[in-house]
Amino acid sequence: MSAHTGRFLLRTQDPFLLPDRALLTAVLSEAGLLGGPLEGGNDAFAVGERFLQLVTFAGCSVRIELLPRGDAPFCHIRFTGPFPRPVFLSGRNTRPPRCRHCRSPLRNWKETVPGREHPGPAQIACPACGEASPPWDYDWKGQAGFGRLFIQVEEVFPGEATPTPTLMALLEGATGCEWRHFYLQDD
C-alpha cells in the first residue's frame, strides 16, 4: 500500500464551537463540494461536481485522483467528530509552533500539548518569554489544529490545496463562525 499523501482539513476558528454536521453536509452537498456517500460509511463522501471550483490547487505537478480505482488512494471528503471537547490533530509534518508574543518556538510541544485522550493544560507558558496562552493560540503554521468537528479532504499533499473565498464564505454563512484550514500527513 502506498504512503498517505496527506490531507487538507477545515475547522472552526474557535475550537470550542461545534457546528451542526447535518447542516454542513446539506449545505456542502448543495454547493457541490460533496458528492454522494462512499460505500462503507465512515462519514466519507466522493468529491462533488464543483469541488475544483471551491478548492484550488497549486504546485509544479499536482495529480489528484478524483475517482476510486480499485484499492488506489483517491481524493474524498470525510467528517471527523463531533468531539465532546476540542481535540488536537497533528501529523508527521507538524513542527514546533511559535509563541504569538515573542515568536519563539515551543520545542517541547509533543510533551506539552494535549492529545485526543488527554485534556492537557489550559495554558502553556512560553519557555522564552513566559507568556501563558492556550495551545490553539500558538502559531502552528497550518500544520496542526484544534476543534470539535473537522472536514477532511483526503489524499491531498500538504500545501497543494487552498479553500477558495467562496468556500470559506459558504462555511461561515452556514455556521455563523469563521473557519480556518491546515494540512496533515499521517505519522
Secondary structure, DSSP 8 states (H G I E B T S, - for coil): ------EEEEEESSTT----HHHHHHHHHHHTSEEEE-TT-TTEEEE-TTHHHHEEE-SSS-----S-BTTB---EEEEE---SS-EEEE-TT----B-TTT--B-TTHHHHS--SS----S-EE-TTT--EE-GGGSB-TTSEEEES-EEEEES--TTSEEE-HHHHHHHHHHHSS-EEEEEE---
